[in-house]
Amino acid sequence: MATDSRRQMSVLLVSTLAFTVCFAVWMMFAVIGVPIRKTLGLSATQFGLLAATPVLTGSLVRVPLGMWTDRFGGRIVFFLLMLSTVVPIWLMSYATAYWHFLVLGLFVGLAGGSFSVGTPYVARWFRKERQGLAMGVFGAGNSGAAVTKFVAPALVVAGGWMLVPQVYAVAMLVTAILFWFFSASDPAHLVDSKVTWRQQLTALRDPRVWKYCQYYSIVFGGYVGLSLWMVQYYVAEYGFDLRTAALLAACFSLPGGVLRAIGGWLSDRWGAHTVTWWVLWVSWICLFLLSYPQTDFTITTVNGPTTFHIGLNAWVFTALMFVMGMAWAFGKASVFKYISDEFPDNIGVISGIVGLAGGLGGFFLPILFGMLVDLTGVRSSCFMLMYGVVWVSLIWMYVTEVRRIDVLRSHSN
């Protein structure tokens, strides 16, 4: 029993480390994209596409990776996935043209698919009542977004942006080797090899899957999108240098990653529905305040025209982002608690589908953020967009879950 417990913890810890490194690589353009944008003279939309390109690949591969994890086991899939990214990461340091970054970004983005491998791999090592916490601990690897904001600016200052992909390539290779030696496999965790892809994808017929995709497009897609967007936002909106901007942006990325484990524990104790419901309401309030642009207006008084300024200063803005990062950390865990509760025999495929939706949100959002800035000239328009998306989820959740619970209670009485 003690041996099994040690194996569980070893798998959990080394998988979390591997996912943290993968996520740091996935979010690399959040920092190095700023000097690249300046060098290449990119528009806001072009920068959004540059930052989002790795997210596209990492999202699209999540479904097949989840299936391969069910069929072949998480250990071998995770190991090979990490190895496949080492060369493209290194080659990034030699890119000189915009299209070079886009093409290499597609291959580097494979690292983002690690989530749909690690989630079912880790979950199957634990009993159902502990899966929420286990998946939350693993999901804390999202803090790799904050790791990039701490490490990458220092590397940029020390040796230019080219040093970042070189260091990250070495880190990925070392992590893959450590993962192989400290992880384990269990044949009992594999799905029957006779199950076909078509049979597994029948899960898409279940409306619950689409609903969880919508939730996850906010708490994960929004997290990825804003993590990629915030460094340049601080630079442009408040005039900070790269290191200060990255440090402040980490106030959103760090809690959005490390607190996911607490979200898993809360979901185990109070249920996925309750946690997700409150997460959406906290998001709604924060995004409402964040959406208000810097505004100067003049009114006529008895003493003549008087001008007022309304807008969030950098510290209030950062505090709101910190709160929203906490909420989304809890929400990321609660959505996957839904999955482990309702689809225990198909975690790999369902997590891949939901992860795909969240990842696609992280891909499209930075591009839409850039388009809105180029179209309106209002930087806070990114939060206006997210505010609308949260409204949709709140209404959907009320109609399908909250109202349904009230109806059932009234009938039982």
C-alpha positions in Angstrom: 0.0 0.0 0.0 2.9 2.4 0.9 4.5 1.5 -2.5 1.3 2.4 -4.3 1.0 5.7 -2.4 4.6 6.6 -3.3 4.0 5.8 -6.9 0.9 7.9 -7.0 2.8 10.9 -5.5 5.7 10.4 -7.8 3.5 10.3 -10.9 1.6 13.4 -9.7 4.6 15.5 -8.9 6.7 14.7 -12.0 3.6 15.1 -14.2 2.9 18.5 -12.7 6.6 19.5 -13.2 6.4 18.4 -16.9 3.1 20.3 -17.4 4.6 23.5 -15.9 7.5 23.4 -18.3 5.2 22.7 -21.2 2.9 25.5 -20.3 5.9 27.9 -19.9 7.0 27.0 -23.4 3.5 27.4 -24.7 3.3 31.0 -23.3 6.7 32.0 -24.5 5.4 34.6 -27.0 3.7 36.5 -24.1 7.1 37.9 -23.3 9.4 37.5 -26.4 6.5 38.6 -28.6 7.0 42.2 -27.3 10.5 42.8 -28.6 9.7 40.7 -31.7 6.7 43.0 -32.4 8.9 46.1 -32.0 11.5 44.6 -34.3 9.1 43.6 -37.1 6.7 46.5 -36.6 3.6 44.4 -36.1 0.1 45.7 -35.7 -2.1 44.6 -32.7 -3.8 42.0 -34.8 -0.5 40.6 -36.1 0.8 40.4 -32.6 -2.4 38.6 -31.5 -1.9 36.0 -34.3 1.8 35.6 -33.4 1.0 35.0 -29.7 -1.9 32.7 -30.5 -0.3 30.5 -33.1 1.2 28.0 -30.6 -2.2 27.8 -28.9 -3.9 26.6 -32.1 -1.7 23.5 -32.4 -1.8 22.7 -28.7 -5.6 22.9 -28.9 -6.2 20.8 -32.1 -4.0 17.9 -30.9 -5.8 17.6 -27.5 -8.5 15.2 -28.8 -6.2 12.7 -30.5 -3.7 13.0 -27.6 -6.5 12.2 -25.1 -7.5 9.2 -27.2 -3.9 7.9 -27.4 -3.6 8.4 -23.6 -6.6 6.2 -23.1 -5.3 3.6 -25.5 -1.5 3.6 -25.0 -1.0 5.1 -21.6 -0.1 8.6 -20.4 3.6 7.9 -19.7 4.8 7.1 -23.2 2.5 9.7 -24.9 3.7 12.5 -22.5 7.3 11.6 -23.0 7.2 11.5 -26.8 5.2 14.7 -26.9 7.9 16.6 -24.9 10.7 15.2 -27.0 8.9 16.3 -30.2 9.0 20.0 -29.2 12.7 20.3 -28.3 14.1 21.0 -31.9 11.3 23.5 -32.9 11.9 25.4 -29.6 15.6 25.7 -30.3 15.1 26.7 -34.0 12.9 29.6 -32.8 16.1 31.5 -31.8 17.1 31.6 -35.5 13.8 32.9 -36.8 14.0 36.3 -38.6 10.8 36.8 -40.6 7.2 36.9 -39.4 6.3 33.7 -41.2 9.2 31.9 -39.5 7.7 32.6 -36.1 4.3 31.5 -37.2 5.4 28.2 -38.7 7.7 27.3 -35.8 5.0 28.4 -33.4 2.8 25.7 -34.8 5.3 23.0 -33.8 6.2 24.6 -30.5 2.5 24.6 -29.7 2.4 20.8 -29.4 3.5 21.4 -25.8 0.1 22.7 -25.0 -1.5 19.4 -25.8 0.2 18.0 -22.6 -2.9 18.9 -20.5 -5.1 16.3 -22.2 -2.4 13.7 -21.7 -1.6 14.5 -18.0 -5.2 14.9 -16.8 -6.5 11.4 -17.5 -3.0 9.9 -16.7 -2.9 11.5 -13.2 -6.7 11.0 -12.5 -6.6 7.3 -13.0 -4.0 6.8 -10.2 -6.4 8.2 -7.6 -9.8 7.2 -6.1 -12.8 9.1 -7.4 -13.2 11.1 -4.2 -9.6 12.4 -4.6 -9.5 12.9 -8.3 -10.6 16.6 -8.1 -7.7 17.4 -5.9 -5.2 15.3 -7.9 -6.3 17.0 -11.2 -6.2 20.4 -9.5 -2.6 19.8 -8.4 -1.6 18.7 -11.9 -3.5 21.6 -13.4 -1.5 24.0 -11.2 1.1 23.5 -13.9 -0.8 26.4 -15.6 1.5 28.5 -13.4 4.0 27.9 -16.2 2.5 31.1 -17.7 3.8 33.0 -14.6 7.1 31.1 -14.7 7.6 32.6 -18.2 6.8 36.0 -16.9 9.4 35.7 -14.2 12.2 33.9 -16.2 11.9 35.2 -19.8 12.3 38.9 -19.1 15.5 38.3 -17.2 16.8 36.1 -20.1 15.8 38.9 -22.6 17.8 41.4 -20.6 20.8 39.1 -20.2 21.1 37.9 -23.8 18.3 39.1 -26.0 15.0 37.4 -26.8 16.9 34.6 -28.7 18.3 33.3 -25.5 14.7 32.4 -24.2 14.0 29.6 -26.7 17.5 28.1 -26.3 17.1 27.9 -22.5 13.6 26.5 -22.9 14.7 23.8 -25.3 17.3 22.5 -22.9 14.7 22.7 -20.0 12.2 20.7 -22.0 14.8 18.0 -22.8 15.9 17.6 -19.2 12.3 17.6 -18.0 11.4 14.8 -20.5 14.2 12.6 -19.2 13.2 13.3 -15.5 9.6 12.4 -16.4 10.6 9.1 -17.9 12.6 8.0 -14.9 10.1 9.1 -12.2 6.8 8.3 -13.8 5.1 4.9 -14.0 2.5 3.0 -16.1 -0.4 0.7 -15.2 -2.0 -1.5 -17.9 -5.3 -1.4 -15.9 -5.6 2.3 -16.8 -5.9 1.6 -20.5 -9.2 1.7 -22.4 -10.1 -1.4 -24.4 -8.2 -1.3 -27.7 -11.3 -2.4 -29.5 -13.0 0.9 -28.9 -12.8 3.0 -32.1 -12.3 6.7 -32.5 -15.8 7.0 -33.9 -17.2 5.3 -30.8 -15.3 7.5 -28.5 -16.3 10.7 -30.3 -20.0 9.9 -29.8 -19.5 11.9 -26.7 -20.0 15.0 -28.8 -23.7 14.1 -29.0 -24.0 14.8 -25.3 -25.1 18.4 -24.7 -23.3 18.4 -21.3 -20.0 18.2 -23.2 -20.8 21.3 -25.2 -21.8 23.2 -22.0 -18.5 22.3 -20.3 -16.7 23.4 -23.4 -18.4 26.8 -23.0 -17.4 27.1 -19.4 -13.8 26.1 -20.1 -13.5 28.5 -23.0 -13.8 31.2 -20.3 -11.8 29.9 -17.3 -9.0 28.4 -19.5 -9.4 30.0 -22.9 -9.7 33.4 -21.2 -6.8 32.6 -18.9 -4.5 31.7 -21.9 -5.7 34.7 -24.0 -5.2 37.3 -21.3 -1.9 35.7 -20.2 -0.6 36.2 -23.7 -2.1 39.7 -23.9 -1.3 41.3 -20.5 2.4 42.0 -20.8 2.0 44.2 -23.9 -1.2 45.6 -22.3 0.8 46.9 -19.3 3.5 48.3 -21.6 1.0 50.1 -23.9 -1.6 51.2 -21.3 0.5 52.2 -18.3 4.0 52.7 -19.9 5.9 50.1 -17.8 9.1 48.5 -19.0 9.1 44.8 -20.0 10.3 43.4 -16.6 7.8 45.4 -14.6 5.0 44.7 -17.0 5.7 40.9 -16.9 5.9 41.0 -13.1 2.5 42.7 -12.8 1.0 40.4 -15.5 2.2 37.4 -13.3 -0.2 38.6 -10.6 -2.9 37.2 -12.9 -1.1 34.2 -14.3 0.3 32.9 -11.0 -2.9 32.5 -8.9 -4.6 31.4 -12.1 -2.3 28.4 -12.1 -1.2 27.4 -8.6 -4.6 27.8 -6.9 -6.2 25.3 -9.2 -5.4 22.6 -6.6 -7.6 24.5 -4.1 -10.3 24.6 -6.8 -10.1 20.8 -7.0 -10.5 20.5 -3.2 -13.5 22.9 -3.2 -15.1 20.9 -6.0 -14.6 17.6 -4.2 -16.3 19.1 -1.1 -19.1 21.3 -2.5 -19.5 20.0 -6.0 -18.5 21.2 -9.4 -21.8 23.1 -10.0 -21.6 25.3 -6.9 -17.9 26.3 -7.5 -18.5 27.0 -11.2 -21.6 29.1 -10.5 -19.7 31.4 -8.1 -16.7 31.6 -10.4 -18.8 32.9 -13.2 -20.4 35.6 -11.0 -17.0 36.8 -9.7 -15.8 36.9 -13.3 -18.8 38.9 -14.3 -18.1 41.6 -11.7 -14.4 41.9 -12.4 -14.9 42.1 -16.1 -17.6 44.7 -15.8 -15.1 47.0 -13.9 -12.1 46.1 -16.1 -14.1 46.9 -19.3 -14.4 50.6 -18.5 -11.9 52.5 -20.6 -9.8 55.5 -19.5 -12.2 58.4 -19.9 -12.0 62.2 -19.7 -15.3 64.1 -19.8 -16.1 67.8 -19.4 -19.2 69.2 -17.9 -20.4 72.9 -17.7 -20.6 74.2 -14.1 -21.5 77.6 -12.7 -17.7 78.3 -12.6 -17.2 77.1 -16.2 -16.1 73.9 -17.8 -14.7 71.2 -15.4 -13.0 68.1 -16.6 -13.1 64.7 -14.8 -11.1 61.6 -15.3 -12.4 58.1 -14.8 -10.3 55.0 -15.2 -8.5 52.2 -13.3 -5.0 52.9 -12.2 -2.4 50.2 -12.6 -2.7 48.9 -9.0 -6.5 48.6 -8.9 -6.4 47.0 -12.3 -3.8 44.5 -11.1 -5.9 43.7 -8.0 -9.0 43.0 -10.1 -6.9 40.8 -12.4 -5.5 38.9 -9.3 -9.1 38.2 -8.1 -10.2 37.0 -11.5 -7.1 34.8 -11.8 -8.1 33.2 -8.5 -11.6 32.6 -9.7 -10.5 31.1 -13.0 -8.1 28.8 -11.2 -11.0 27.4 -9.2 -13.2 27.2 -12.3 -10.6 25.2 -14.3 -10.6 22.6 -11.6 -14.4 22.6 -11.2 -15.1 22.0 -14.9 -12.9 18.9 -14.9 -14.6 17.7 -11.7 -17.8 17.7 -13.7 -16.0 15.5 -16.3 -14.6 13.0 -13.8 -18.0 12.7 -12.0 -20.1 12.3 -15.1 -17.7 10.5 -17.6 -15.5 8.3 -15.4 -14.9 5.7 -18.1 -14.1 8.3 -20.8 -12.0 10.9 -19.1 -9.3 11.1 -21.7 -11.6 11.8 -24.7 -13.9 14.2 -22.8 -11.0 16.1 -21.3 -9.5 16.3 -24.8 -12.7 17.7 -26.3 -13.2 20.2 -23.5 -9.5 21.1 -23.5 -9.8 21.6 -27.3 -12.6 24.1 -26.7 -10.7 25.9 -24.1 -7.5 26.0 -26.2 -9.4 27.3 -29.2 -10.7 30.1 -27.0 -7.1 30.9 -26.1 -6.2 30.9 -29.8 -9.1 33.1 -31.1 -9.2 35.6 -28.1 -5.8 37.3 -28.6 -6.5 37.7 -32.3 -10.0 39.2 -31.5 -8.3 41.4 -28.9 -6.0 42.8 -31.5 -8.7 43.3 -34.0 -10.8 45.2 -31.5 -7.9 47.4 -30.6 -7.2 48.1 -34.2 -10.9 48.7 -34.9 -11.9 50.8 -31.9 -8.6 52.1 -30.5 -9.9 51.1 -27.0 -7.5 48.7 -25.2 -10.1 47.6 -22.6 -12.2 46.3 -25.4 -10.7 42.9 -24.7 -12.5 42.8 -21.3 -15.7 44.0 -23.0 -15.5 40.9 -25.2 -14.9 38.6 -22.2 -17.8 40.2 -20.3 -20.2 39.2 -23.1 -18.9 35.7 -23.1 -19.4 35.3 -19.4 -23.0 36.6 -19.8 -23.7 33.7 -22.2 -22.4 31.1 -19.8 -24.3 32.5 -16.8 -27.5 32.4 -18.8 -26.8 28.8 -20.1 -25.9 27.6 -16.6 -29.0 29.1 -15.1 -31.4 27.6 -17.7 -29.8 24.1 -17.6 -28.7 23.7 -14.0 -29.8 26.3 -11.5 -33.4 26.6 -12.8 -33.6 22.8 -13.2 -32.5 22.3 -9.6 -35.2 24.7 -8.4 -37.9 22.9 -10.5 -36.9 19.5 -9.1 -37.0 20.8 -5.5 -40.5 22.3 -6.0 -41.7 19.0 -7.4 -40.2 17.0 -4.5 -42.1 19.3 -2.1 
